[in-house]
Amino acid sequence: MRKTLISALLVGTALIFPAFGQNRSQSPGSGNGANTSLSNTVLPDARTNLGLGTASSPTFAGVKLSGIVSRSTHHVYVATTGNDSSDCLTAGTACATITHAVSIGASTAATTLEVDLAAGAYTESVFISGNLIGAINSAPIPNGTNVQPGQVMLAGAGSASTTLNGNASNCGVIVSSNYAIVGVRAMTLNGNGNACQSTLFAQINGIINIYDDVNFGPASVEQIHIENSGSQVQAWYSYTISGGAVRHINASNGLFIHSAFPSGVITLTGTPNFSDAFASASENGTVQFNTGVTFSGAATGKRFHVYRNGVIRTDPSTSLSWLPGSTVGYWETGGIYNNIGNAQNVTGLTNPAVTTSTTLKMAGISEQIVPRSTGTLQINVGATCQNSTSGDGILYYIAYGTGTPPAAGAAQTGTLVNPQVTATVAAANQYIPCSTSVVLSGLTFNTSYWIDIAYAAFVGGTATLYAVNVSAVEIGG
């Protein structure tokens, strides 16, 4: 996956932006916030002056990672002591707001724009729509031969000294929309300015790159939120999580990927809580952690939540306990975690189950299933019943329990599920269908249950269960 993404950004010596489809225009969440549109700014072709770095200092999305600058980058400055009446072009004439600085910088002839934030605490929600190249926002992006989109880098003075707090005007602290490319580095981000707020929000083909020294403080909803096909958040460097949220990552019809290039340690401090899950994917969204990503520290809450064709892929380990959290995650219909979907199992008996006893005993099917999302199972039993004595028959129950499954012929154990199934033969050795279906609810997530049949003869004779097949499927959600 990492190789594919890099080749989409760097082709030969030119930056290429992949075509994501038709352009749409809208604002995220609720409220317009402090919006900056770059859609009418026309800049020269970046191929003529873009410094792509070397093997030891690669450049991604127009940003040279050794120092996070390129020679075609235009700088504007923001400080808590700044003034939006200033030109923002030097540290001594800094603006007061990021939004105003971006609007000033977007009018200059530069390949990329860097907004340098001085140390201090800022309260602002930044909405960036469109790209540094004006024509790119008016039509689908062409094949890249003549369009070189640029990145807006928001660069603090360090996560220990620069803090960006979202205000109440927008449901995102930093929003990238309509093909905008936004980079973030060297700051702490807090996304709890209002009840709907997420920290990083990529929508409508917007891209956000996470570079070095980023710390995620608390968020009202998600710390990383991606929605709409073509939207993407990519982490290149290690970062820190110091606050909790409903979810750390939520990919709803978008992509999150941590490439672990050049570094991939995600450090959790203070044991943050994620009330839904650490990572969530739905609506064809994907969350992917490449080989090289590791976690340091701990979190509480469920580890993952996948549903409605969402996919979570963890290349370093497919273990259900790899992601941070205190309990294993959960599935809903259509969700996939490392190729594992909703719980389901089908099994049967190779040999017939035979008894002459009128006391229940176990068939020894040994089917096991782990509920992952709803705790509700539909169990279907297909079987054919027989008794050697005319007018006699067979009875059975579906039974379930935890621990070691019972062996064939063991005494009745576990919980019996009504109704009792009965079959009476009109003639000796007659075969008659005796199938059933039940729904079990209230089962515990991520606990292994065995499913079996407890059966007996009515009065006498030899009672036999033939062609037994049992299917268990988690339903609901």
C-alpha positions, 0 to 999 in steps of 0.5 A: 500500500505504501508503494502505491501511495508514494508512486501516486505522489511522485512520478519521475521528477514531477509531483502528480496528484491522482484523479479522484473523480468529480469535484463537489463543493460543500462545507463540513459538519455544521457552520462555515467556520473560518473558511479559506478558499484557494480555488481562484489562485493561479500559480506557475507550473511547479515542475520548473522549480520544485526541489524534490530532495534526495534519497536521504531527504525525500520530498512528499506532496511538495514538502522536503521532509528534512526540515519540511521545506522546499525551495519553492515554498512561500512562508507566512507568519502567525503569532498570538501578538500578531495583527491581521492588518499586517502583511504576514510576510515576516515574523515581525509582521505576523498575522493574528489568525491562520485563516488570514495568513493562508489567504495572504499566502495563497495570492503569491506565486509559490508551489507550496505555502507554509504557515509558520506559527510562533509559540503560543495557544491559538483558538481557531478552526481552519477550513481550507477548500480548493488547491493552490492551483486555481484551475484544479478546483473547477474540473476533475484533476487531469492525468498530472502531466500539466497540473502540479497541486501544492500543499498548505503546511501548518507548522508550529514551533513544537508540540510543547509550545504551540497549541491550536484549539478549535473554536465553536464555529466549525465541526473541525479544527483543521478541515481539508476539502475540495482537493486541498492538500494540508500538512500539519507538524510541530503542534498540539491539537485540541478538538473540543471547541464544540459538541460536534468537533473533530480535530483533523477532518478531510472531506470531498477529496481533501488530503491531510498529511501528518508530519513530525511532532504532532500531539493529539489532545482531547476531541469531542468526536474524532481526532482524525475524521475522513469522509467521502471517497477520495479523501485521505489522511496520511501519517508519515511520522511518529505522533502522540495522543494525550487526550481521549475522544469518541474515536481516534480515527474514523474513516467513513468512505475515505482512507487513513494510512500510517505509512511509518515512513520515516517513523511510526511510533504512536505514543499514548500518554495518560491512558486516554479513553475512546468511548466507541473505539480507537479506530473505526471504518464504515461505508467502504472506508479503510484504516490501514497501519503499515509494517513499522507502526508500533504503539507505546502506552495504553488506552481504554475502550474498544480497540476497533469498530467495523461495519457497512463494508468498512475495513481495518488492516493492521500489517504489523499484527493481525491480532485482535488485541494489537490496537490500543484499548482495554477490550477487543473491538466489534463487528457489525454487518459488512465490517472487516478486520484483517479479513475477519467479518461477522461471526459465523460457523457451519459444522455437522456430524460425520457419524450418526448420533445414536442412543437407547437412553431416555436421558439426554446426552450430548451429540458432540458437535463441537461447533464454536463461535465468537459473537463480535458485534450484536451478541445475537445468534441465529442457529439453524439445525438440519437433521433426519430422525429415526427410531427402531420402534414403531410409535416411538421417536426421538427428542432433542434440544439445542444446547450452548455453553462456554469452555470446553465443548462436550464430547459425544455421549457425554451427560447433558450439560450447558443451557438448553434452548426451547422449544424441544424438538420431537419426532415420532415414527409411524413405522420402525426405522422410518426416517423423518425430517426434524430440523429447527431454528432458534435465536439466542440473544444477550451473549457476551462479545468476544467470548467463545460459545460451543453449540451442540445438541442434547438428545434422547429416545422417547420411551425406548428403541434405538434413536438416531440422528442422521445428517446433522448440520448446524449453522450459527450466524451473528445477526442484527446491527 
